[in-house]
């Protein structure tokens, strides 16, 4: 089975406090340390686990980004992904989620992907719109919030997280599956993996290679307009409960309200 | 950071190891110390990540890492858990005799499972009455046909009883003193091999330290390392080679303590401001970080010498171990002082770091012996 994982390089959420550029209204990505999205590490782990259980399968990482994104893809290869495809093109700068989904879908179509895994959302923009966009462009079913993924015959079977529990849902493959955060144990690259990563196939594609007109992507093709950006309101002080014999009930009620119980 | 000659792959490995140490090792450190049980999960983690394969050449299943990368790996692990780092140190210590003096057959048989982390290694030199004075060794080996019969015992052996492969030193000719010592590869299941008392220690508590007992223990003659009488030379060459690992362990412990001291002094408010605003604390921190950086330079320097293939690094190895371990004691002690009551409590890691640091002044040659090595070289 040909499994694909869509991944993204982002400002390191552990060391970088995200800054927005007031002029472009975009996230500042220069001069900060960039890493493979930690959420994507989980999704890659899902893909690798699936490959190893199924046998006779291959995992390919696909990304759109500047040339620097190669480093994030090397990490994916070191983790155990078999090959990587990076779409990079000056015309892609300023792409919105629509443009991103269009480009990734074009790669996946060309590759005849059997199963496409995405993280539910990226850890920088958090829009969560790209997986749906890819499914739409490819005309494929989309399974969301997956905690477990299995392939049974020609079906993808997914344990889907809901606010109250799980749903088991299935669809024919090819399909797009978005993985719920934290569903799989992270894989750390081994030394042999790091050394082997350089020898694995790494393809770079331009828009021309994919036959995409530059007017459909990047700044030019963006349909999303960021109107304003602003600061989040400071968090209000928490609620302090005084135990007068009913604190346990009050805490239980509180947790219930946020569906934590 | 100090000078370094790491390859790009090794640089990436150390970055990944830093994440692993923080995310996987650090959360286990306190429990390993409290339970005083060997952390098999940490051994598995190091094996799985090829960390235990670092000191072994690729032809024996290793990854042939540079000495600098090995030391940096030990340093990063020790920042969070000295016991976990020691697993890597001792895998190297117990295997170097085979790497240095082993035949091709011995290497093929023993090194791959050690590189893969399926087996642990141990190094048996010390005895109850023979520490710095190796010639006082009581364990004897007598050759009968194709077998050596070993009798005696070894004391304070790290990984004792857990290691499948033990590099053991015994007297084959007492008349010759240190020249009468020979080295053997002793497997855990050889007849006559047993494990005596398991020690209760001040620090590195999760590491198992035990007595090895040889009662007419039968070791095939093919397990002799080098020739009869080569043992002392092998033992000393091994320690010269592995002492930088202990220096790196001490360095890592000191760095871990400094990290703690810095973070605590920025958070601890007294008299309405963080204690880090006080010069008294700032001067302590400045001295701590300066000593650590000096230790790091000595440690990385000896790595550079080894990686360059220099033969006479014994003095530098001794300097690095002595200096770094003394720094580890000073810095962990100062960290406790900065943290006051909190530093003294077992709930926080500072006191564990001090207990772990102490052994680095003692094992793989006391700091007094190291100073002799340095002075003799200076005065020769």
Interface residues (C-beta under 8 A of the other chain):
Chain A: X74 X78 X186 X188 X189 X190 X191 X192 X193 X194 X195 X198
Chain B: X9 X12 X13 X16 X19 X20 X23 X48 X49 X50 X51 X53 X54 X63 X65
